[in-house]
């Protein structure tokens, strides 16, 4: 069994891990890689921070389109 993965593979594993879709083997390989790669550790921290902050973005948006605005937008799109 190959015990080393590339940084590209590690970033894919990080995304899968955050989505809850990474196998046990993948988690072990990622853990081994992140033990020696500071760049991938930083990437993992950044993706967690982005996910945390983006969850709260929609809470502050209160404006919604009216039915009239939606109809106008659809009409403009159909004209193109």
MMTF fields as JSON, N, C-alpha, C and O atoms, coordinates in Angstrom:
{
  "mmtfVersion": "1.0.0",
  "mmtfProducer": "UNKNOWN",
  "numBonds": 319,
  "numAtoms": 320,
  "numGroups": 80,
  "numChains": 1,
  "numModels": 1,
  "chainsPerModel": [1],
  "groupsPerChain": [80],
  "chainIdList": ["A"],
  "bondAtomList": [4, 2, 8, 6, 12, 10, 16, 14, 20, 18, 24, 22, 28, 26, 32, 30, 36, 34, 40, 38, 44, 42, 48, 46, 52, 50, 56, 54, 60, 58, 64, 62, 68, 66, 72, 70, 76, 74, 80, 78, 84, 82, 88, 86, 92, 90, 96, 94, 100, 98, 104, 102, 108, 106, 112, 110, 116, 114, 120, 118, 124, 122, 128, 126, 132, 130, 136, 134, 140, 138, 144, 142, 148, 146, 152, 150, 156, 154, 160, 158, 164, 162, 168, 166, 172, 170, 176, 174, 180, 178, 184, 182, 188, 186, 192, 190, 196, 194, 200, 198, 204, 202, 208, 206, 212, 210, 216, 214, 220, 218, 224, 222, 228, 226, 232, 230, 236, 234, 240, 238, 244, 242, 248, 246, 252, 250, 256, 254, 260, 258, 264, 262, 268, 266, 272, 270, 276, 274, 280, 278, 284, 282, 288, 286, 292, 290, 296, 294, 300, 298, 304, 302, 308, 306, 312, 310, 316, 314],
  "bondOrderList": [1, 1, 1, 1, 1, 1, 1, 1, 1, 1, 1, 1, 1, 1, 1, 1, 1, 1, 1, 1, 1, 1, 1, 1, 1, 1, 1, 1, 1, 1, 1, 1, 1, 1, 1, 1, 1, 1, 1, 1, 1, 1, 1, 1, 1, 1, 1, 1, 1, 1, 1, 1, 1, 1, 1, 1, 1, 1, 1, 1, 1, 1, 1, 1, 1, 1, 1, 1, 1, 1, 1, 1, 1, 1, 1, 1, 1, 1, 1],
  "groupList": [{"groupName": "UNK", "atomNameList": ["N", "CA", "C", "O"], "elementList": ["N", "C", "C", "O"], "formalChargeList": [0, 0, 0, 0], "bondAtomList": [1, 0, 2, 1, 3, 2], "bondOrderList": [1, 1, 2], "singleLetterCode": "X", "chemCompType": "L-PEPTIDE LINKING"}],
  "groupTypeList": [0, 0, 0, 0, 0, 0, 0, 0, 0, 0, 0, 0, 0, 0, 0, 0, 0, 0, 0, 0, 0, 0, 0, 0, 0, 0, 0, 0, 0, 0, 0, 0, 0, 0, 0, 0, 0, 0, 0, 0, 0, 0, 0, 0, 0, 0, 0, 0, 0, 0, 0, 0, 0, 0, 0, 0, 0, 0, 0, 0, 0, 0, 0, 0, 0, 0, 0, 0, 0, 0, 0, 0, 0, 0, 0, 0, 0, 0, 0, 0],
  "groupIdList": [1, 2, 3, 4, 5, 6, 7, 8, 9, 10, 11, 12, 13, 14, 15, 16, 17, 18, 19, 20, 21, 22, 23, 24, 25, 26, 27, 28, 29, 30, 31, 32, 33, 34, 35, 36, 37, 38, 39, 40, 41, 42, 43, 44, 45, 46, 47, 48, 49, 50, 51, 52, 53, 54, 55, 56, 57, 58, 59, 60, 61, 62, 63, 64, 65, 66, 67, 68, 69, 70, 71, 72, 73, 74, 75, 76, 77, 78, 79, 80],
  "secStructList": [7, 7, 7, 7, 7, 7, 2, 2, 2, 2, 2, 2, 2, 2, 2, 2, 2, 2, 6, 6, 7, 7, 7, 2, 2, 2, 2, 2, 2, 2, 2, 2, 2, 2, 6, 6, 7, 2, 2, 2, 2, 2, 2, 2, 2, 2, 2, 2, 2, 2, 2, 2, 2, 2, 2, 2, 2, 4, 4, 4, 7, 7, 7, 7, 7, 7, 2, 2, 2, 2, 2, 2, 2, 2, 2, 2, 2, 2, 2, 7],
  "xCoordList": [0.846, 0.0, 0.886, 1.817, 0.586, 1.331, 0.915, -0.273, 1.9, 1.597, 1.753, 1.522, 2.141, 2.292, 1.297, 1.043, 0.73, -0.15, 0.407, 1.179, 0.015, 0.466, -0.39, -1.432, 0.057, -0.73, -2.059, -3.077, -2.055, -3.304, -4.286, -5.464, -3.81, -4.682, -5.139, -6.29, -4.24, -4.584, -5.698, -6.606, -5.631, -6.692, -8.03, -9.069, -8.017, -9.25, -9.762, -10.965, -8.858, -9.24, -9.806, -10.754, -9.24, -9.719, -11.166, -12.001, -11.453, -12.82, -13.759, -14.844, -13.352, -14.185, -14.388, -15.484, -13.337, -13.438, -14.446, -15.264, -14.388, -15.309, -16.755, -17.683, -16.943, -18.281, -18.712, -19.845, -17.805, -18.115, -18.064, -18.712, -17.3, -17.259, -15.875, -15.582, -15.03, -13.677, -13.595, -14.015, -13.048, -12.917, -11.893, -11.135, -11.883, -10.907, -9.486, -8.609, -9.257, -7.934, -7.544, -6.403, -8.491, -8.235, -7.915, -7.029, -8.634, -8.368, -6.971, -6.277, -6.564, -5.217, -4.151, -3.187, -4.327, -3.358, -3.292, -2.21, -4.442, -4.471, -3.771, -3.001, -4.025, -3.394, -1.868, -1.145, -1.384, 0.063, 0.631, 1.698, -0.072, 0.406, 0.43, 1.399, -0.625, -0.704, 0.299, 0.601, 0.805, 1.84, 3.155, 3.986, 3.342, 4.601, 4.414, 5.401, 3.17, 2.94, 2.171, 0.962, 2.882, 2.27, 1.321, 0.357, 1.588, 0.721, -0.675, -1.676, -0.738, -2.038, -2.766, -3.994, -2.014, -2.635, -3.28, -4.397, -2.579, -3.104, -4.341, -5.324, -4.296, -5.453, -6.661, -7.773, -6.448, -7.543, -8.141, -9.36, -7.283, -7.778, -8.555, -9.595, -8.048, -8.723, -10.088, -11.046, -10.192, -11.481, -12.498, -13.681, -12.044, -12.954, -13.427, -14.601, -12.521, -12.869, -13.859, -14.822, -13.617, -14.521, -15.907, -16.916, -15.962, -17.251, -17.992, -19.201, -17.271, -17.889, -18.457, -19.585, -17.696, -18.142, -19.248, -20.126, -19.223, -20.244, -21.591, -22.624, -21.612, -22.885, -23.654, -24.885, -22.938, -23.582, -23.908, -24.621, -23.411, -23.649, -25.131, -25.626, -25.829, -27.223, -28.145, -29.274, -27.699, -28.525, -28.735, -29.745, -27.799, -27.865, -28.604, -28.894, -28.905, -29.589, -31.094, -31.661, -31.725, -33.163, -33.935, -35.148, -33.25, -33.93, -34.254, -33.416, -35.477, -35.869, -36.537, -37.043, -36.535, -37.167, -38.686, -39.209, -39.365, -40.822, -41.212, -40.386, -42.465, -42.937, -42.796, -42.461, -43.052, -42.924, -41.467, -41.201, -40.519, -39.091, -38.698, -37.944, -39.21, -38.9, -39.428, -38.739, -40.661, -41.256, -40.459, -40.233, -40.035, -39.235, -37.897, -37.429, -37.295, -36.009, -36.166, -35.339, -37.222, -37.476, -37.716, -37.206, -38.49, -38.771, -37.49, -37.303, -36.621, -35.347, -34.467, -33.817, -34.443, -33.642, -34.183, -33.42, -35.503, -36.104, -35.861, -35.844, -35.673, -35.417, -34.022, -33.794, -33.119, -31.729, -31.521, -30.405],
  "yCoordList": [-1.181, 0.0, 1.237, 1.353, 2.147, 3.394, 4.313, 4.571, 4.803, 5.609, 7.1, 7.889, 7.499, 8.922, 9.348, 8.625, 10.539, 11.124, 12.492, 13.078, 12.992, 14.31, 15.385, 15.089, 16.62, 17.733, 17.858, 18.197, 17.59, 17.637, 16.605, 16.907, 15.398, 14.367, 14.771, 14.543, 15.365, 15.783, 16.818, 16.756, 17.78, 18.79, 18.153, 18.55, 17.181, 16.458, 15.694, 15.671, 15.077, 14.35, 15.297, 14.946, 16.478, 17.462, 17.837, 17.902, 18.079, 18.427, 17.263, 17.459, 16.06, 14.884, 14.683, 14.338, 14.899, 14.75, 15.742, 15.387, 16.982, 17.997, 17.695, 18.108, 16.974, 16.573, 15.258, 14.814, 14.633, 13.357, 12.177, 11.158, 12.3, 11.262, 10.639, 10.08, 10.723, 10.185, 8.856, 8.743, 7.866, 6.53, 6.518, 7.472, 5.444, 5.292, 5.323, 5.975, 4.625, 4.626, 6.047, 6.462, 6.792, 8.165, 9.052, 9.903, 8.859, 9.662, 9.388, 10.306, 8.125, 7.767, 8.388, 8.977, 8.256, 8.832, 10.349, 10.933, 10.984, 12.436, 12.815, 13.776, 12.081, 12.354, 12.255, 13.1, 11.223, 11.067, 12.228, 12.754, 12.619, 13.716, 15.028, 15.784, 15.296, 16.566, 16.631, 17.712, 15.492, 15.472, 16.06, 16.48, 16.089, 16.604, 17.804, 18.417, 18.156, 19.221, 20.384, 20.301, 21.453, 22.634, 23.347, 23.975, 23.253, 23.91, 23.285, 23.998, 21.972, 21.303, 21.529, 21.615, 21.625, 21.974, 23.345, 23.546, 24.283, 25.634, 25.619, 26.302, 24.849, 24.725, 24.196, 24.698, 23.183, 22.605, 23.642, 23.727, 24.427, 25.472, 26.54, 27.011, 26.916, 27.938, 27.464, 28.236, 26.213, 25.721, 25.661, 25.932, 25.308, 25.305, 26.722, 26.935, 27.679, 29.066, 29.604, 30.287, 29.293, 29.725, 29.111, 29.808, 27.821, 27.156, 27.76, 27.985, 28.019, 28.599, 29.982, 30.285, 30.81, 32.164, 32.202, 33.062, 31.305, 31.324, 30.844, 31.222, 30.033, 29.603, 30.787, 30.802, 31.771, 32.92, 34.04, 34.977, 33.967, 35.026, 35.201, 36.326, 34.1, 34.169, 34.65, 35.057, 34.614, 35.077, 36.581, 37.081, 37.305, 38.758, 39.317, 40.513, 38.48, 38.941, 38.899, 37.835, 40.054, 40.122, 40.503, 40.301, 41.05, 41.465, 40.249, 39.371, 40.216, 39.178, 39.838, 40.956, 39.152, 39.682, 39.559, 38.561, 40.583, 40.509, 39.672, 39.405, 39.262, 38.487, 39.292, 38.742, 40.595, 41.457, 41.492, 41.406, 41.62, 41.619, 40.303, 40.295, 39.2, 37.886, 37.768, 37.266, 38.238, 38.179, 39.034, 38.624, 40.225, 41.091, 40.447, 40.543, 39.805, 39.145, 38.002, 37.834, 37.22, 36.108, 36.642, 36.088, 37.716, 38.299, 38.792, 38.597, 39.419, 39.893, 38.741, 38.831, 37.664, 36.496, 35.843, 35.378, 35.809, 35.19, 36.014, 35.468, 37.324, 38.184, 37.956, 38.22, 37.486, 37.333, 36.122, 35.866],
  "zCoordList": [0.0, 0.0, 0.0, 0.798, -0.896, -1.0, 0.154, 0.35, 0.915, 2.094, 1.869, 2.785, 0.666, 0.396, -0.661, -1.624, -0.468, -1.463, -1.826, -1.068, -2.976, -3.412, -2.745, -2.158, -2.841, -2.303, -3.042, -2.437, -4.327, -5.092, -4.551, -4.359, -4.306, -3.736, -2.338, -1.965, -1.574, -0.209, -0.208, 0.621, -1.145, -1.182, -1.552, -1.023, -2.443, -2.776, -1.552, -1.292, -0.811, 0.401, 1.456, 2.159, 1.569, 2.552, 2.252, 3.155, 0.987, 0.597, 0.881, 1.43, 0.514, 0.78, 2.283, 2.724, 3.059, 4.518, 5.084, 5.933, 4.614, 5.109, 4.734, 5.431, 3.632, 3.207, 3.845, 3.659, 4.601, 5.243, 4.293, 4.534, 3.215, 2.189, 2.02, 0.963, 3.026, 2.905, 3.652, 4.804, 2.974, 3.555, 4.692, 4.872, 5.439, 6.525, 5.96, 6.526, 4.853, 4.222, 3.814, 4.017, 3.24, 2.838, 4.027, 3.948, 5.135, 6.334, 6.876, 7.313, 6.845, 7.318, 6.416, 6.905, 5.097, 4.165, 4.315, 4.262, 4.501, 4.69, 5.987, 6.016, 7.046, 8.339, 8.218, 8.747, 7.522, 7.329, 6.512, 6.831, 5.473, 4.617, 5.389, 5.308, 6.13, 6.846, 7.996, 8.5, 8.401, 9.422, 8.942, 9.747, 7.623, 7.075, 6.153, 5.745, 5.816, 4.836, 5.46, 5.678, 5.739, 6.321, 5.37, 5.808, 4.071, 3.089, 3.087, 3.027, 3.151, 3.152, 4.478, 4.505, 5.576, 6.86, 6.769, 7.245, 6.159, 5.991, 5.097, 5.385, 4.021, 3.139, 3.904, 3.735, 4.745, 5.529, 6.478, 6.623, 7.121, 8.026, 7.263, 7.726, 6.1, 5.3, 4.817, 4.831, 4.392, 3.91, 5.051, 4.844, 6.242, 7.395, 7.715, 8.016, 7.649, 7.924, 6.886, 7.235, 5.62, 4.556, 4.757, 4.644, 5.054, 5.261, 6.45, 6.385, 7.527, 8.726, 8.425, 8.813, 7.747, 7.453, 6.405, 6.472, 5.459, 4.411, 4.933, 4.381, 5.969, 6.56, 7.123, 7.096, 7.627, 8.264, 7.282, 7.641, 6.07, 5.099, 4.791, 4.714, 4.616, 4.208, 5.321, 5.046, 6.546, 7.655, 7.608, 8.104, 7.02, 7.011, 5.801, 5.75, 4.85, 3.645, 3.897, 4.148, 3.829, 4.07, 2.822, 2.758, 1.831, 0.61, -0.248, -0.454, -0.738, -1.675, -2.866, -2.769, -3.963, -5.163, -5.043, -4.547, -5.502, -5.558, -6.765, -7.638, -6.81, -7.964, -9.248, -10.297, -9.168, -10.344, -10.828, -12.027, -9.869, -10.229, -10.898, -11.871, -10.374, -10.943, -12.367, -13.254, -12.577, -13.914, -14.907, -16.046, -14.467, -15.332, -15.674, -16.808, -14.709, -14.949, -15.941, -16.838, -15.781, -16.709, -18.114, -19.088, -18.221, -19.53, -20.198, -21.399, -19.443, -20.008, -20.467, -21.509, -19.701, -20.08, -21.337, -22.184, -21.455, -22.633, -23.891, -24.994, -23.737, -24.885, -25.464, -26.644, -24.674, -25.13, -25.955, -26.407]
}
